[in-house]
Amino acid sequence: MPDLDSFGPDDPVLVSPRYLAGPRLEQRPLAAAMVWSSLTKAGWATYTPDNQREPFLCASPCQLVRAARMPNATDGGWKTAVYEDALAAPWWTASWSAETPAELIADFHRALAEAHSLGALHSLTSPAAAVYLPLLNASWSHMVDERGNQTFTSPDRLATVTGQRRPSHVSDVWSMNVAPDTTGRCRWSARFSKQVPNSLVAAFTTSLADTTSVYRAAGQLPKELGSYLVTEPAPPCAPGRSEAASPAPVRPPAGPGQSAARRL
């Protein structure tokens, strides 16, 4: 396989493992359109402040499910929350730091759109095995501590998935960390609170463990990870190059207390 240094910054490449490929947000105004494409195709609305170039919120028609881009947060990442009551604390949340590969977040939201259409956002019936079987099938190692907490580690030992044991009437709390340098610095992380349906967490771990290469421009790849990456020239019509171009939905009227926003 060609070395990363053999490519120019604009050369299209296919790269694996996908969890080290960086966020793939080469066109910032299209970042949310890619991550939320399944939601907008299902009729969810996006909101963009007048002083921003890209949307910061995507909301379900019922306004009880909200996905947000967090540019002012410490990690500049993404967060999705499900509410039982619009004025109450969220029932569950899922969050990702800014360097999380966009394909993984998009796959989570694809499952979210389906679960919302089926009314399954409060369902904990999916077995926990659905979360970790994709990892085991991809040869990730597995350890269980004395408290029953589970840790799964990628074959290259650069990514970990942790399931924290909780009482039997609630699901586990899942977290993911990718820390590829020797100092232990976390490159990106994901967190799923205890009420996130296992079927949705499983959509993320399935994408995380997927060995299919993802598209990047060579200049987008983190140079310091070059020794860990497998790259090859991408064909002219590499999958995923135009997936961010989804049509903008019609924005519903602003509710009480909502600031005016323009559509994407």
MOPE-V878373 format. One record per backbone hydrogen bond with DSSP energy under -0.5 kcal/mol. NH is the residue of the N-H (numbers start at 1). CO is the residue of the C=O. If there is no record, write none. Layout:
NH	CO
NH	CO
//
This chain:
6	3
7	4
11	8
13	216
14	232
15	214
16	230
20	17
21	18
28	26
30	27
31	28
32	28
34	30
35	31
36	32
37	34
39	36
40	36
41	37
42	38
42	39
43	40
44	39
45	59
47	57
48	262
52	49
56	47
57	47
58	67
59	45
60	65
63	60
66	81
67	58
68	79
69	56
70	77
71	69
73	70
76	73
78	96
79	68
80	94
81	66
82	92
83	64
88	85
91	82
92	82
94	80
95	191
96	78
97	189
98	75
100	97
102	23
104	101
105	101
106	102
107	103
108	104
109	105
110	106
111	107
112	108
113	109
114	110
115	111
116	112
117	113
118	114
119	115
119	116
120	115
123	120
130	127
131	128
132	128
133	129
136	132
137	133
138	134
138	135
139	136
140	135
141	153
143	151
145	149
148	145
150	163
151	143
152	161
153	141
154	159
157	154
160	177
161	152
162	175
163	150
164	162
164	173
170	167
171	194
173	164
174	172
174	192
175	162
176	190
177	160
178	188
179	158
179	177
181	185
184	181
187	178
187	185
188	178
190	176
191	95
192	174
193	93
196	193
200	197
201	197
202	198
203	199
204	200
205	201
206	202
207	203
208	204
209	205
210	206
214	15
216	13
218	11
219	9
220	217
221	217
221	218
223	221
225	222
226	223
228	225
229	225
229	226
230	16
231	2
231	229
232	14
234	12
238	235
241	238
243	240
245	242
246	244
258	255
262	48
//
